[in-house]
C-alpha cells in the first residue's frame, strides 16, 4: 500500500475508485499502518476503468 501526500488541492477529485494512476513523489518513510508514505506527490497519468 502507498499513502500519497499531495501539495495541490483537487487531485483526489480527479480520480475515482478503480482508476489506475501513476503517481510521482518523494519517499518519506515506511509506516506499518499506511505502508510506503510519499510526500510532494503529483498525478502523472490516469487511466479510467469503465
C-alpha positions as a Markdown table, in Angstrom:
| # | Residue | x | y | z |
|---|---|---|---|---|
| 1 | Unk | 0.0 | 0.0 | 0.0 |
| 2 | Unk | 1.2 | 3.5 | -0.7 |
| 3 | Unk | 0.0 | 6.7 | 1.1 |
| 4 | Unk | 0.4 | 9.8 | -1.0 |
| 5 | Unk | 0.5 | 13.4 | 0.4 |
| 6 | Unk | -0.4 | 16.0 | -2.3 |
| 7 | Unk | 0.7 | 19.6 | -2.5 |
| 8 | Unk | -2.1 | 20.8 | -4.7 |
| 9 | Unk | -5.8 | 20.9 | -4.0 |
| 10 | Unk | -8.2 | 18.9 | -6.1 |
| 11 | Unk | -6.1 | 16.0 | -7.1 |
| 12 | Unk | -8.2 | 13.5 | -5.3 |
| 13 | Unk | -11.3 | 14.9 | -7.2 |
| 14 | Unk | -9.6 | 13.9 | -10.5 |
| 15 | Unk | -9.7 | 10.1 | -9.8 |
| 16 | Unk | -12.3 | 7.6 | -8.8 |
| 17 | Unk | -12.1 | 4.3 | -7.0 |
| 18 | Unk | -10.9 | 1.7 | -9.5 |
| 19 | Unk | -8.9 | 4.1 | -11.7 |
| 20 | Unk | -5.3 | 3.1 | -12.5 |
| 21 | Unk | -3.0 | 6.0 | -11.7 |
| 22 | Unk | 0.7 | 6.7 | -12.0 |
| 23 | Unk | 2.0 | 8.9 | -9.1 |
| 24 | Unk | 5.3 | 10.5 | -8.5 |
| 25 | Unk | 6.6 | 11.6 | -5.1 |
| 26 | Unk | 9.4 | 11.6 | -2.7 |
| 27 | Unk | 9.8 | 8.7 | -0.4 |
| 28 | Unk | 9.3 | 9.8 | 3.3 |
| 29 | Unk | 9.0 | 6.6 | 5.4 |
| 30 | Unk | 7.5 | 3.1 | 5.7 |
| 31 | Unk | 4.6 | 3.0 | 8.2 |
| 32 | Unk | 3.1 | -0.2 | 9.5 |
| 33 | Unk | -0.4 | 1.3 | 9.2 |
| 34 | Unk | -0.1 | 3.2 | 5.8 |
| 35 | Unk | 2.7 | 1.3 | 4.0 |
| 36 | Unk | 5.0 | 3.4 | 2.0 |
| 37 | Unk | 4.5 | 7.2 | 2.5 |
| 38 | Unk | 5.3 | 9.5 | -0.3 |
| 39 | Unk | 5.3 | 13.3 | 0.0 |
| 40 | Unk | 5.0 | 16.1 | -2.6 |
| 41 | Unk | 3.1 | 13.8 | -4.9 |
| 42 | Unk | 1.7 | 14.6 | -8.3 |
| 43 | Unk | -0.6 | 12.7 | -10.6 |
| 44 | Unk | 1.4 | 11.7 | -13.7 |
| 45 | Unk | -1.1 | 9.6 | -15.6 |
| 46 | Unk | -4.7 | 8.5 | -15.1 |
| 47 | Unk | -6.4 | 5.6 | -16.9 |
| 48 | Unk | -10.2 | 5.4 | -16.4 |
| 49 | Unk | -11.6 | 1.9 | -15.9 |
| 50 | Unk | -15.1 | 1.5 | -17.3 |
